[in-house]
Amino acid sequence: MKNFYITTPIYYVNDSPHIGHAYTSLCCDYIARFKKLDGFNVRFLTGTDEHGQKVENAANAKQIKPKDFVDEVSKNFLKLTDFLNLSNSDFIRTTQQRHLNSCEYLWKKLYSEGHIYLDKYSGWYSVRDEAYFQESELIDGKAPTGADVEWVEEPSYFFNLSKWKDKLLKFYQDNNNFILPLSRRNEVLNFVRGGLKDLSVSRTSFNWGVKVPNDPNHIMYVWLDALTNYITYSGYGSNEKEFKNNWPADLHIVGKDILRFHAVYWPAFLMAADLPLPKRVFAHGWWTNEGEKISKSLGNVIDPFKLIEQYGLDQVRYFLLREVPFGNDGDFSKSHLVQRINSELANNLGNLVQRVVSFCLKNTMGKVPDHKNKFNKEDLEIINSFETEISSLRNLIDQQKLDESLKEIWIKISKSNKYIDEQAPWNLKNDNAERMNIVLYCLLESIRQIGILIQPIMPNSANRILDIFGLDSNQRNFNKLGTKLVVGIDLIKQDVIFPRIENK
């Protein structure tokens, strides 16, 4: 089995989970589940980033210790992984001992190779972004994100980032698809071409973080600490054999606001440590809410827990993956969510399953009818379509065109609905029972294939569809798309898969 390693960014624990966290995780989960069903040995990592000045400030505001603060908030993100039904292999926390060991190991490697040196930092720093900004980057005295900045002067260790400009540009040139979408790649290229300054990688003005080896007055820069999580999980510094097997990552999925850290700083750190680079960094867009920027001050933050409780987990999973071309910004709209649930899930897919299975329960003794191998051209198009089109889906997933992959599947569903209307098995039952059985077999086989294909998107609903046929878990992988339903097996009735939502 080929390995496939995918990561979310580890989420910063200064606040509660929101729709952005859920979206990133679900996109990763879709890809991870797809790859697993396609025969890959999948490693899917998520977790929490728990150090830094912002966390220390948040803990101080609540008058509790930073460790107690992160222990509590991290639980919310761990709860979200269960609530979203994620298939992650591990959940990492940067306060875990395995991660502290990995950070120290990386620091010592960079320091021993002469890539880190002690000096003094003077410049603008955003606590909210945990990022340094040059004077030329400020907009009206604020960071490009709109966050406040403060002037910082303190002793600091520096990473010789300026040395890596040409090597980074050469790497981008040799690996055109390392950064996607291409618009984000151009942003990174322009930033690096503009020149890189050595990066401050330690702080002394607060205490909450990974202590610098042999100099405990310094705390590691939170981004050097956080990015290391990807190799901590892979066994860096603790298990060389495991690390070689697990690393590099195939895909880092991040929000566009943290692309620079993943596409510039992270590759430079890895180059300096003589480690392989990840194969791709994909930066997705941001969500607005009914056309407005999401912010606490506007009171329009979308709580993923409440959203799923109201509309259903698989329904929300489908909407978030389908609504926006992956990589673009998107607007969350409850009316659009309800429309997609009712038209695409309830009417299109759910109604197809309900009509076919109910008809079979009444007219074929509740069994998969015999086709007698008398398929015509229209029948074969229905039962063979995805056996050949799975390669198209693979290509879309490998290019992170997630919404387009869903469109492909829904074309199959629409064709099946057109087929049932044109063949009208209810008109065949009295004068051509043999043809009715063939049509029903083709529809049931189409539903089986659809059930297999939507597992990465809506695993619970897909399993209910596949349960109709009593399929074992080993009969639900993509390599079973080429097989066919066994004639005569009993159909197991299911409740409505996707209930309609009535607008109130």
MOSUL-V805059 format. One line per field, one symbol per residue. psi: psi as a letter, one per 20 degrees, with the letter a starting at -180 (. if undefined). Layout:
psi=???
//
This chain:
psi=pqqpoqqrqpppkirqqahgggggghgghggggghghjjqnppopraqojrrhgggghghhilrqhghghhghhhhhhhhhghilqkqhroqpiiqhhhgggghggghghghjjipqpbppoappoggilqqqqgiiqoljrrhiiqqqqppoqqqqqpmhhhjghhghgghgimhjhpqrhhhghggghgghiqpqqppkqqiirinappppjmiiqpqphhggghihhhghijpihngghghhhqrqhppprqhikgghhifgghgggghjlqqqqhqpporaqqroliqppqhhikkpoohghghhgiqghggggghhhhppphrqqppphhhggggggghgggggghgggggggghhhikkkrorpikklpaghghhgiigihhihhggggggijkmghhhhgghhggghhhhgghhhhmhhiihhimhghghgghghgghghggggghjghgmhghghhghhhjkprhijjrhijhirqqppiqqpopqrpgnqqppp.
//
